[in-house]
Every structure is written in structure tokens, then in C-alpha cells.
Amino acid sequence: MTPQKKNKSGKAKKSKAASKKSTDKASIDINGVPSESQKLSQISIGKSSDSIFWIGPDARFLFVNDAACKNLGYTRKEMLSMSVFDIDPNFNDEIWPGHWEKLRKNETFTIESIHKRKDGSTFPVELTLNYLEFNDKQYHCAHARDITDRRVAENALRESEEKFRLLSEQGILAIVIIQDGQIKYANEAAARLTGYSIEEMLAWDADEFAKAIHPDDRAFVMEQAGKKQRGESNVVSHYAYRTIDRSGRQKWVDLYSKTVTFAGKNADFVSLVDVTERKEAEDILKKAHHELEFLVEERTVELTKANRLLKRRIFDLYTIFELSRNFNAVLNYETLLDSFVLTSLGQMGAAKAALYLPRQYGSKNFYITRVKGSPPFPREEIIIDPEGELGKYITAYNRPIYIGDISKKLPDSQELFFIEYFENGLVVPLIFQTKLRGILIISQKESGQRFLDEDIEFLSILANQTAVSIENARLYESEKETLDKLQKTQKLLLQTERLAVAGELSAKIAHEVNNPLSIIKNYLQLLERQNDSPEKVKEYTNIVGQEIDRITMIVRQLLNINRPMRIKFHRTNLYVVMKEVLSLMNRQLENAGIKALVEVEEPMPEIMAWSDGIKQVFMNLLLNARDAMPDGGEVSVKMSSQEYKVQVLIQDSGSGIDPKHIPYIFEPFYSTKADGSGSGLGLSVSRGIITNHSGTIEFFNNKKGGCFKVELPIDQEEEEYEWRI
């Protein structure tokens, strides 16, 4: 028997086994039946989801519950014939005695191990081990819990932490965690950005990190950091500011922040991106823009020295003028200001508002420019300096801010004169390209309610868009003034050019009309001598008639150059028009020894066109073909259609045109006919007609001779037009 220990009074102490034995006996009633508590214990063991094992000193199982059998895949009978070594590969005959002795000394402890199922698969378990003595026997009670899910979660957490560590330590994004004004974590990218080592940053006192912020931005950044750490809601979580690194170099960064829980307390998770190169690129772009404006102005001066360049520039300026007129409603400066202020008042439901802007484009100080609503308003002579305390603060804040918040931030500022007029209102900055361009001050809502987040966001977006529109409108006003001056110069130049063209036209008309008149005169004299020959009279009369027709055509073409004509498109079949032209010119072509061939690709669609104009084009091109074949030849006409257009090819068997002349053949009065028989207007008029049909006409040489290609769209609007051909 185990001897009993005595206490200080000399009385024997009961052993643990005896105590437990007496307790267990007390759980049995006088008839030897298990008590109610004993039954409940047995039920709880049987119903437990954890595996429960009673193990003897030899590591064999004395009892297992249903969960143990289910989790391991054995029957109870199989389990009671097994030992710990059969299900736990971490135990064997050598380890077990030491384990049993450790458990006997400590009585209870918890370990993690592995259990092996009957099918050979394994799973991790957490074992709670208890040592018990009962009726002078030793027992080992083990509770086994499957911790597979916990292991998966732990592995996932470790992987997540490792990914964060890799991203943080190896990424280019600077990351710091700030809590209670101190930096609790910083990565290598943050050290590279600031020039301070990680150890130095972690050793900084509360708010000492402010020394790495540019003095002009320090107040705003520190205010936002404080609000973020205090968990306030009206915080700007993304903004740009300037840093000062250890060497004193200034850098621009984009800041993104988020409130997180770190070590059980709120902390500010801050990521920083170096955008210095982007800012420098923007400055370079602005400089390039100013240089471009200078070059444009220089080019404008040069335009007055060259007539051809002047025509092109005049066309460009008229195009700009037309666009400006179309957008006049949007770019009207006064209307724009009224719309902005009234829209702000109506959307916010406020009583009044005042808009402060520079009085002139490029000036510095802001003056009251627009007021709407119920008086009183601030005096007009009071100004706001955009580079003062107020201007810098709202520029850095870059969104609508309550007047009350400004008063708390700038309690001693002399610029808050408007508080008495707009109590509990908002100050809305108008910012364009990071610069403050104006300020809208709006009173509280007439209902007395506070502005909602949606109201603040609306005003912020409206202000940003209006700042751009105001800048465009001011630029437009400046450009309009310059354009007015330039148009006066253009009118003088156009008048001078018209006089020059008039002189050139007079010379051409005299030359072109003189030739046929001389021929008419000669043949009239021949007619006087040929009264006895009717054939000769008829021949000479035809020649006189042709020359008169020629004069008529020259005069008509000259008139059509500047005379506006009202014409209307109709459904037109180009093949029918070509047949009419060939019928009219049949005799002329036969007399010249020219054979005409027409080839049409069926079906040939009708197009919307001015048939008389197309007829004149075809006639001019056939006359050119005739003149290109003085010894006779062949002219072929090919008509075909594509998806959206029709094509007409008129090809002669002549010698073609010298390539050096081709670029100029469609210019007025340009002719390659050596005998002076051409007016130089037929092709110019033809191109005008085709262009007004939204078509194209071109000439090229090929192996057989020269060829004109005309392309016209199939669909045109059926309307009246006033054309200047």
C-alpha cells in the first residue's frame, strides 16, 4: 500500500486515488446503480464530437467513444484491441514511458499530433491529456480534436502574411502604419522615398514624421493624419502633397490612406507613390504649350507674307470661328457664371451665394463677381488673396469645406470676413490644374439641415467642371478679341486679292474671246466670196456657229465661277445622261475620226444628282478626249457601281498629259493646249460640280492614253442648294 502523508497537525492526508475513489463511491447509490450525474457523464462522453480515449500504462485502449471510432474508421471492438502506437505515428515503445512519466508529474497538458485512419490517411489533432488514479490504478484520459480546418486557416494566414511581406518589402509602393502619431511599420520603399532608414523612422517620437513633409503642406497632411487616427469621417483619404527627404530634396507623392486595426487599436495604413516625374512632366508640358502658342503667333505673322499660306490660314481661322460660334452658348462667360451660381443654389436649397473670381484674365486677387439670393452680401471692394492662408488651405483641401471648420483651423485669420454673411455655409474652391481659380461661398440650407455627403460631392464635381469651363470661356474671350483684329486684316487682304483676280480675269477673257472672234471674222469674209457654192457656205456657217458657241461656253463658265446658283438634286441615271451627251457630240466626234464605246456594269443604280451639271462634266471630259486625239482614235466610257458609290472612267487613246502638268490641270485658266484653243476653265468647272456632289475627279496616264476617273456617292439628300461653282 502507498503510505499516507501527514500534515503539520500530524493527521494523515488522503491520497488522490483515495479521494477519487471515495468520490466515485459517493456517485453510486446504496443498491450499486450509477447515480444520475454518472449517467450524464457517460452520455456526454458518448455524444461528444471529440474523440475520447481511456488508455492504460501499456498504451492500450481501455475505452473509446463513438466519435473516436467514427473519426478513425474502426469499430469499437477493433479499437479496444489496439494501442496508441497503431493510430499515432509520433509515439512508439521507446517514447511512451517518458511520455507517461511526464503526464504523471504534470497531471494534464495539451499537445498537437497526428492520427492515422484505418484507410491510411492522416489528419492533425489537438490532444488534451489528463492523468488519473482510480482504485490504485493509473489511467490516461485523452481528448482528441480534429484541427484540420484550423491548420488550413493558419496556413492561409501565414501565406497571406508572407505575400504582404513580399509585396511590402520588394514592391515599389512606400507603406507606413501610423498609430498614436508614431510610425509602427515602414518598408524599404518608404526608406528610399524619405532617405531615412527604417530604424530611424520607427524611433521617431509622436508626430515627428512631420519633418518629412513640405512646410507648405504640413498642416493639411498632419490634420488629415490626426482625423484618420481618431476615426473621424470627414477625412480626405487620397491627395497629393510634397515631401522633403533627408537630403532636403522636394518630392511629390500621391497618398492613399485607410483606417485599420493594429494591435487592437485604430491605425492609419498609408501607401505613398512617388509622382515627382509626372509633376515635372506636367511642368514640361505647360512650357511646351506656351512655346507652341508663341510659334502659332509667329506663324500668324508669317501668313501675311505668303499668299498661298494665307489662303490656308484664312480657311483654318474661318473653321475655328464657325466652331466658336456653335459653342458660343457654352463659352459665354456671363451666362456660364449665372448658370453655375443658380445651379448651386437650386441644388443645395440655400438662401444665397457669392462667387469670387479675378476681374481680368491672368490677374491675381479675387473680387466678388456674382451674387444670388437674399442680401446682405460682403462689400465689393473686399478682396481674397488666393495665396493667403485661406487660399492655400482650401486649395490643399480641394473640396467644399464648412465655414465653421475653416474658423477652427484659422481662428486668427483676417480673411474670414464673410463668416457673418454666410454662417454655417460652405466654401467651395474652383481649382484648375492644381491652382485656385475662384471661390464660391454658399449659405446654409433654407431648411436649416446640414449638407449631406451627396451635396458636398455634387458641389465638388460641379466646381471642378465649372473651373475648366470658366478657363475655356476666358480663353475664348481673349481669342475672340484677337480674331476680330485678324479678320479686319483678312478683309483687307481679300479685297486686295479680288482686285488682282479681277485683273487676271479681264486679261483671260480678252484672250479667250479674241481667238474665236478672229475666226468668225475670217469666215464671214470667206462667205462673201462663196455665193456660188452652197456646200462651202454651209461649212463656213457651221464653223461660225461653233465659234459663237465656244464664246458662249467661255462666258458661261466664267460666270459660273462666282455666280451663286440654286439647284436641286433628283434621281438620275448616269448612263442615260451619258447617252444624251454622246448624241449631242456624235457629229463632232465623227468629224474628228473618233469612235466612242460605252460599257455599263448592270445593274447601274440611280443616284441623287444635278443632271445638267453632270451633263456639263461629261461634255467637258469628252471634249478634252477629242482634243487629245487630233488624228482620230477611240474614247471608251466604263460605268460601274460599288457599295456606296458609282464610278465613271473616260479614257482616250491619245498621248496623255505630261506628268509635270497633271497637278495643275484643274486650276482655273490652266491649259496645256499649245495653239491657245482652250480656255483653261472646263476642268476647273467640272471639279467644282463633282465636289459639290461630294464626289471626286482625278486624271492619270495609262498605257492606252489619258483617263479621267469620276466617283459619286449613291445617296444624297433631296434638297435645294445654293452653290458657288
ZAMARGU-4260 file (C-alpha; in steps of 0.2 Angstrom, whole numbers, plus 5000, padded with zeros to 4 digits):
<rodrens>
0) 5000/5000/5000 | 5006/5018/4997 | 5009/5026/5014 | 4999/5041/5018 | 5007/5058/5020
5) 5004/5068/5036 | 5000/5087/5038 | 5008/5098/5051 | 4995/5093/5064 | 5000/5075/5062
10) 4984/5069/5054 | 4986/5058/5039 | 4982/5065/5022 | 4971/5056/5010 | 4980/5051/4993
15) 4972/5057/4977 | 4967/5040/4972 | 4958/5038/4989 | 4950/5054/4987 | 4944/5050/4969
20) 4939/5033/4975 | 4928/5040/4989 | 4921/5052/4977 | 4916/5039/4964 | 4909/5028/4978
25) 4898/5043/4983 | 4891/5043/4965 | 4884/5025/4967 | 4868/5023/4977 | 4865/5010/4990
30) 4859/4997/4978 | 4875/4999/4967 | 4866/5008/4952 | 4875/5023/4944 | 4869/5039/4950
35) 4861/5052/4939 | 4877/5063/4937 | 4887/5047/4932 | 4874/5043/4919 | 4875/5061/4912
40) 4894/5060/4911 | 4893/5044/4902 | 4880/5051/4889 | 4891/5067/4887 | 4906/5056/4883
45) 4896/5045/4871 | 4889/5060/4862 | 4905/5071/4861 | 4911/5076/4844 | 4929/5075/4850
50) 4937/5058/4851 | 4939/5052/4869 | 4951/5038/4874 | 4955/5030/4891 | 4972/5022/4890
55) 4982/5011/4901 | 5001/5012/4906 | 5005/5000/4892 | 4997/5012/4879 | 4982/5001/4875
60) 4965/5007/4874 | 4953/5003/4888 | 4938/5014/4882 | 4934/5024/4866 | 4919/5034/4862
65) 4908/5034/4846 | 4917/5049/4839 | 4934/5041/4841 | 4928/5026/4831 | 4919/5037/4818
70) 4934/5048/4815 | 4947/5034/4814 | 4936/5022/4804 | 4937/5007/4816 | 4924/4998/4826
75) 4924/4999/4845 | 4929/4981/4846 | 4944/4984/4834 | 4949/4999/4844 | 4949/4990/4861
80) 4962/4978/4853 | 4973/4992/4848 | 4986/5004/4856 | 4991/5022/4854 | 5005/5016/4843
85) 4993/5010/4830 | 4984/5027/4827 | 4998/5040/4832 | 5015/5038/4822 | 5023/5051/4834
90) 5023/5038/4848 | 5032/5021/4850 | 5039/5009/4863 | 5054/5020/4867 | 5045/5036/4868
95) 5029/5031/4878 | 5037/5028/4895 | 5045/5045/4896 | 5028/5052/4890 | 5018/5043/4903
100) 5030/5049/4917 | 5029/5067/4911 | 5010/5066/4911 | 5010/5058/4929 | 5020/5073/4935
105) 5011/5087/4927 | 4994/5078/4928 | 4987/5087/4912 | 4994/5096/4897 | 4990/5099/4878
110) 5000/5094/4863 | 4997/5093/4844 | 5000/5076/4835 | 4994/5066/4820 | 4981/5052/4819
115) 4980/5039/4806 | 4964/5032/4800 | 4960/5014/4795 | 4962/5018/4777 | 4979/5025/4780
120) 4975/5044/4778 | 4981/5055/4792 | 4974/5071/4800 | 4981/5084/4813 | 4974/5083/4831
125) 4975/5093/4847 | 4976/5081/4862 | 4971/5087/4879 | 4979/5074/4891 | 4974/5070/4909
130) 4982/5058/4921 | 4970/5049/4934 | 4972/5037/4948 | 4957/5026/4952 | 4956/5011/4963
135) 4975/5011/4964 | 4976/5010/4945 | 4983/5023/4933 | 4974/5030/4918 | 4977/5041/4904
140) 4962/5051/4898 | 4965/5059/4880 | 4953/5071/4872 | 4957/5072/4853 | 4950/5086/4842
145) 4952/5087/4823 | 4961/5103/4819 | 4962/5101/4800 | 4952/5117/4797 | 4962/5127/4809
150) 4978/5121/4801 | 4971/5126/4784 | 4967/5143/4791 | 4984/5145/4799 | 4992/5141/4783
155) 4982/5153/4774 | 4986/5166/4786 | 5004/5163/4785 | 5003/5163/4766 | 4994/5180/4767
160) 5007/5187/4779 | 5021/5181/4768 | 5013/5189/4752 | 5011/5205/4762 | 5029/5204/4767
165) 5035/5201/4750 | 5024/5215/4742 | 5029/5227/4756 | 5047/5223/4756 | 5050/5220/4737
170) 5037/5232/4730 | 5040/5250/4724 | 5025/5256/4734 | 5030/5265/4750 | 5020/5259/4765
175) 5019/5265/4783 | 5007/5262/4798 | 5005/5276/4810 | 4997/5274/4827 | 4996/5287/4840
180) 5007/5299/4830 | 5021/5286/4829 | 5027/5275/4814 | 5024/5257/4819 | 5029/5250/4802
185) 5039/5255/4787 | 5045/5246/4772 | 5061/5248/4761 | 5052/5258/4748 | 5047/5271/4762
190) 5065/5272/4767 | 5070/5275/4749 | 5057/5288/4747 | 5061/5298/4763 | 5080/5295/4764
195) 5078/5289/4782 | 5082/5271/4787 | 5068/5260/4794 | 5076/5260/4811 | 5076/5279/4811
200) 5058/5281/4807 | 5052/5268/4820 | 5062/5278/4833 | 5054/5294/4829 | 5043/5302/4843
205) 5025/5306/4841 | 5021/5317/4825 | 5040/5318/4822 | 5037/5311/4805 | 5030/5329/4800
210) 5048/5334/4797 | 5047/5323/4781 | 5033/5334/4774 | 5035/5350/4765 | 5031/5365/4776
215) 5018/5372/4765 | 5008/5355/4765 | 5012/5350/4783 | 4997/5357/4792 | 4985/5349/4780
220) 4993/5332/4780 | 4995/5332/4799 | 4977/5337/4801 | 4971/5323/4790 | 4983/5310/4798
225) 4975/5315/4815 | 4957/5314/4809 | 4961/5297/4802 | 4969/5290/4818 | 4954/5297/4828
230) 4942/5288/4817 | 4933/5304/4811 | 4923/5303/4795 | 4927/5319/4786 | 4944/5314/4780
235) 4952/5316/4763 | 4960/5298/4760 | 4968/5302/4743 | 4978/5318/4739 | 4995/5324/4733
240) 5007/5333/4743 | 5026/5337/4744 | 5039/5328/4754 | 5056/5333/4760 | 5069/5319/4761
245) 5084/5318/4772 | 5095/5327/4759 | 5082/5341/4758 | 5076/5337/4741 | 5057/5340/4737
250) 5047/5326/4730 | 5028/5325/4725 | 5019/5310/4731 | 5001/5303/4730 | 4994/5297/4746
255) 4981/5284/4749 | 4976/5280/4767 | 4964/5269/4776 | 4960/5266/4794 | 4964/5248/4800
260) 4965/5239/4817 | 4983/5237/4823 | 4987/5229/4839 | 4969/5231/4845 | 4969/5250/4841
265) 4965/5261/4826 | 4979/5265/4815 | 4982/5274/4799 | 4988/5262/4784 | 4997/5274/4772
270) 5003/5270/4755 | 5014/5283/4745 | 5018/5284/4726 | 5032/5295/4720 | 5024/5306/4706
275) 5038/5318/4705 | 5042/5313/4687 | 5024/5315/4682 | 5023/5333/4690 | 5039/5338/4681
280) 5032/5331/4665 | 5017/5342/4668 | 5028/5357/4670 | 5037/5352/4654 | 5021/5351/4645
285) 5015/5368/4651 | 5031/5375/4645 | 5029/5367/4628 | 5011/5373/4627 | 5017/5391/4630
290) 5031/5388/4617 | 5018/5382/4605 | 5007/5397/4607 | 5022/5408/4603 | 5026/5398/4587
295) 5007/5399/4582 | 5008/5418/4584 | 5024/5419/4575 | 5016/5408/4561 | 5001/5420/4560
300) 5013/5435/4557 | 5022/5425/4543 | 5005/5421/4535 | 5003/5439/4529 | 5019/5437/4519
305) 5014/5422/4508 | 4998/5422/4498 | 4996/5404/4497 | 4999/5401/4515 | 4987/5415/4519
310) 4973/5407/4510 | 4975/5391/4520 | 4977/5400/4537 | 4961/5410/4532 | 4951/5394/4529
315) 4958/5387/4546 | 4953/5403/4555 | 4935/5403/4547 | 4934/5385/4553 | 4939/5390/4571
320) 4926/5404/4570 | 4912/5393/4565 | 4916/5381/4579 | 4917/5395/4591 | 4900/5401/4586
325) 4892/5384/4588 | 4899/5383/4606 | 4895/5401/4610 | 4881/5396/4621 | 4893/5386/4632
330) 4908/5398/4631 | 4898/5414/4635 | 4907/5419/4651 | 4892/5429/4659 | 4879/5416/4656
335) 4891/5402/4662 | 4894/5412/4679 | 4875/5414/4681 | 4871/5396/4677 | 4884/5390/4690
340) 4878/5400/4704 | 4860/5397/4701 | 4863/5378/4699 | 4872/5378/4715 | 4859/5387/4725
345) 4844/5377/4717 | 4853/5360/4720 | 4858/5364/4738 | 4842/5373/4743 | 4852/5388/4750
350) 4847/5406/4753 | 4861/5415/4744 | 4878/5413/4737 | 4893/5424/4731 | 4906/5420/4718
355) 4924/5427/4719 | 4935/5427/4703 | 4949/5438/4696 | 4942/5453/4687 | 4953/5451/4672
360) 4961/5435/4665 | 4978/5432/4672 | 4975/5444/4687 | 4979/5438/4705 | 4966/5443/4718
365) 4948/5438/4718 | 4934/5450/4719 | 4915/5447/4721 | 4909/5444/4703 | 4891/5436/4706
370) 4879/5436/4720 | 4862/5427/4720 | 4849/5426/4734 | 4844/5437/4748 | 4855/5451/4754
375) 4866/5457/4764 | 4882/5452/4755 | 4900/5457/4758 | 4906/5474/4751 | 4913/5473/4733
380) 4929/5481/4737 | 4935/5467/4748 | 4947/5455/4740 | 4953/5437/4743 | 4971/5433/4740
385) 4972/5415/4733 | 4990/5414/4740 | 4984/5419/4758 | 4981/5407/4772 | 4963/5404/4767
390) 4968/5401/4748 | 4982/5389/4752 | 4971/5379/4765 | 4956/5376/4753 | 4967/5373/4739
395) 4976/5359/4748 | 4959/5353/4755 | 4952/5353/4737 | 4934/5350/4741 | 4919/5360/4749
400) 4923/5364/4767 | 4912/5370/4781 | 4915/5388/4786 | 4914/5383/4804 | 4929/5371/4801
405) 4939/5384/4792 | 4936/5396/4808 | 4943/5382/4819 | 4958/5379/4808 | 4962/5398/4805
410) 4955/5406/4821 | 4966/5422/4819 | 4964/5424/4800 | 4959/5441/4794 | 4952/5434/4778
415) 4936/5426/4785 | 4926/5442/4783 | 4912/5433/4775 | 4908/5422/4790 | 4895/5435/4796
420) 4886/5434/4780 | 4886/5415/4777 | 4885/5407/4794 | 4885/5388/4794 | 4888/5389/4775
425) 4901/5381/4763 | 4917/5387/4755 | 4919/5379/4738 | 4936/5380/4729 | 4936/5381/4710
430) 4953/5373/4705 | 4960/5370/4688 | 4977/5362/4685 | 4981/5362/4704 | 4978/5381/4706
435) 4964/5390/4714 | 4955/5400/4700 | 4940/5405/4711 | 4929/5403/4726 | 4910/5400/4728
440) 4903/5404/4746 | 4886/5397/4749 | 4875/5399/4764 | 4867/5386/4774 | 4851/5377/4768
445) 4835/5387/4770 | 4828/5371/4779 | 4842/5373/4792 | 4848/5355/4789 | 4866/5351/4787
450) 4873/5347/4770 | 4874/5329/4765 | 4889/5320/4759 | 4880/5319/4742 | 4878/5338/4742
455) 4897/5340/4746 | 4901/5328/4732 | 4889/5337/4719 | 4897/5354/4723 | 4914/5347/4721
460) 4911/5339/4704 | 4901/5355/4698 | 4915/5366/4704 | 4929/5356/4695 | 4919/5356/4679
465) 4915/5374/4680 | 4933/5379/4684 | 4938/5371/4667 | 4923/5379/4658 | 4927/5396/4665
470) 4945/5394/4660 | 4939/5390/4642 | 4927/5404/4642 | 4941/5417/4647 | 4952/5410/4634
475) 4938/5411/4621 | 4935/5429/4625 | 4954/5433/4623 | 4955/5423/4607 | 4939/5432/4600
480) 4947/5449/4603 | 4962/5443/4593 | 4952/5435/4580 | 4942/5451/4577 | 4958/5460/4574
485) 4964/5447/4562 | 4948/5447/4552 | 4950/5465/4549 | 4967/5461/4542 | 4959/5447/4532
490) 4946/5458/4524 | 4959/5470/4518 | 4969/5456/4511 | 4954/5448/4502 | 4949/5464/4494
495) 4967/5466/4488 | 4966/5448/4481 | 4949/5451/4472 | 4956/5466/4463 | 4971/5455/4457
500) 4959/5441/4452 | 4948/5454/4443 | 4963/5460/4433 | 4968/5442/4429 | 4950/5438/4423
505) 4950/5453/4412 | 4966/5448/4403 | 4960/5430/4401 | 4943/5435/4394 | 4951/5446/4382
510) 4962/5432/4376 | 4949/5418/4376 | 4936/5429/4366 | 4948/5436/4354 | 4953/5420/4346
515) 4935/5414/4341 | 4931/5432/4335 | 4945/5432/4324 | 4940/5416/4316 | 4922/5422/4314
520) 4928/5437/4305 | 4939/5427/4293 | 4925/5415/4289 | 4912/5430/4286 | 4924/5437/4274
525) 4925/5420/4265 | 4906/5419/4265 | 4905/5435/4254 | 4916/5426/4241 | 4907/5410/4241
530) 4889/5414/4235 | 4890/5401/4221 | 4895/5386/4232 | 4881/5381/4244 | 4892/5367/4252
535) 4905/5380/4256 | 4893/5392/4263 | 4885/5379/4274 | 4903/5373/4280 | 4908/5391/4284
540) 4892/5394/4293 | 4894/5379/4304 | 4911/5385/4309 | 4905/5402/4313 | 4891/5394/4324
545) 4904/5383/4333 | 4915/5398/4337 | 4900/5408/4343 | 4895/5393/4354 | 4913/5392/4360
550) 4912/5411/4366 | 4895/5407/4374 | 4903/5392/4384 | 4918/5403/4389 | 4906/5417/4396
555) 4895/5404/4404 | 4910/5396/4413 | 4917/5412/4419 | 4900/5417/4426 | 4898/5401/4435
560) 4914/5403/4444 | 4907/5417/4456 | 4889/5417/4452 | 4878/5408/4466 | 4866/5395/4458
565) 4851/5387/4466 | 4849/5369/4460 | 4840/5354/4466 | 4845/5335/4466 | 4834/5322/4458
570) 4835/5304/4454 | 4847/5302/4440 | 4853/5288/4429 | 4871/5292/4424 | 4870/5280/4409
575) 4855/5290/4402 | 4864/5306/4404 | 4880/5299/4395 | 4869/5293/4380 | 4862/5311/4379
580) 4879/5319/4379 | 4886/5307/4366 | 4870/5310/4355 | 4874/5329/4355 | 4893/5326/4352
585) 4891/5312/4339 | 4894/5323/4324 | 4909/5332/4332 | 4917/5315/4336 | 4914/5308/4319
590) 4921/5323/4310 | 4936/5321/4321 | 4938/5302/4317 | 4934/5297/4335 | 4924/5281/4339
595) 4915/5281/4356 | 4912/5265/4366 | 4901/5263/4381 | 4902/5249/4394 | 4890/5248/4408
600) 4890/5236/4423 | 4872/5230/4426 | 4863/5234/4437 | 4868/5253/4437 | 4859/5261/4452
605) 4852/5279/4451 | 4860/5292/4461 | 4854/5309/4468 | 4862/5322/4457 | 4860/5338/4447
610) 4858/5330/4429 | 4863/5347/4420 | 4879/5349/4430 | 4884/5330/4427 | 4880/5333/4408
615) 4892/5348/4408 | 4905/5337/4416 | 4904/5323/4404 | 4904/5335/4389 | 4919/5344/4395
620) 4929/5327/4398 | 4924/5321/4381 | 4929/5337/4373 | 4946/5335/4381 | 4947/5317/4375
625) 4943/5324/4357 | 4957/5337/4358 | 4969/5324/4364 | 4967/5314/4348 | 4969/5326/4334
630) 4972/5312/4321 | 4957/5302/4327 | 4956/5287/4339 | 4945/5279/4352 | 4937/5285/4368
635) 4929/5272/4380 | 4917/5275/4394 | 4916/5262/4408 | 4902/5264/4421 | 4902/5253/4437
640) 4895/5253/4455 | 4902/5249/4472 | 4893/5248/4489 | 4891/5266/4492 | 4897/5275/4475
645) 4897/5274/4456 | 4912/5276/4446 | 4914/5283/4428 | 4930/5280/4418 | 4933/5291/4402
650) 4949/5285/4393 | 4956/5291/4376 | 4969/5284/4365 | 4979/5300/4364 | 4997/5303/4371
655) 4991/5308/4388 | 4997/5323/4398 | 5015/5327/4404 | 5016/5322/4422 | 5023/5339/4427
660) 5006/5347/4421 | 4994/5335/4430 | 4994/5343/4447 | 4988/5359/4439 | 4975/5354/4426
665) 4960/5358/4437 | 4966/5375/4442 | 4956/5390/4433 | 4964/5396/4416 | 4977/5382/4416
670) 4978/5374/4399 | 4991/5363/4390 | 4985/5366/4373 | 4999/5374/4363 | 4988/5383/4350
675) 4978/5393/4363 | 4962/5384/4359 | 4957/5380/4377 | 4950/5392/4390 | 4958/5383/4404
680) 4941/5383/4413 | 4932/5367/4408 | 4941/5355/4420 | 4940/5368/4434 | 4921/5370/4432
685) 4920/5351/4431 | 4929/5348/4448 | 4918/5361/4456 | 4902/5352/4450 | 4909/5335/4456
690) 4915/5342/4473 | 4898/5349/4476 | 4891/5332/4474 | 4903/5326/4487 | 4912/5316/4474
695) 4930/5316/4467 | 4938/5318/4450 | 4956/5314/4445 | 4967/5311/4430 | 4980/5298/4427
700) 4990/5292/4412 | 4990/5273/4407 | 4996/5263/4393 | 4982/5267/4381 | 4982/5286/4384
705) 4974/5298/4397 | 4960/5293/4409 | 4948/5303/4419 | 4940/5294/4434 | 4924/5301/4442
710) 4917/5294/4458 | 4900/5300/4465 | 4890/5294/4481 | 4874/5285/4478 | 4864/5293/4492
715) 4862/5312/4493 | 4849/5322/4502 | 4835/5329/4491 | 4836/5347/4495 | 4839/5364/4486
720) 4857/5371/4487 | 4865/5387/4483 | 4881/5383/4476 | 4896/5394/4470 | 4904/5384/4457
</rodrens>
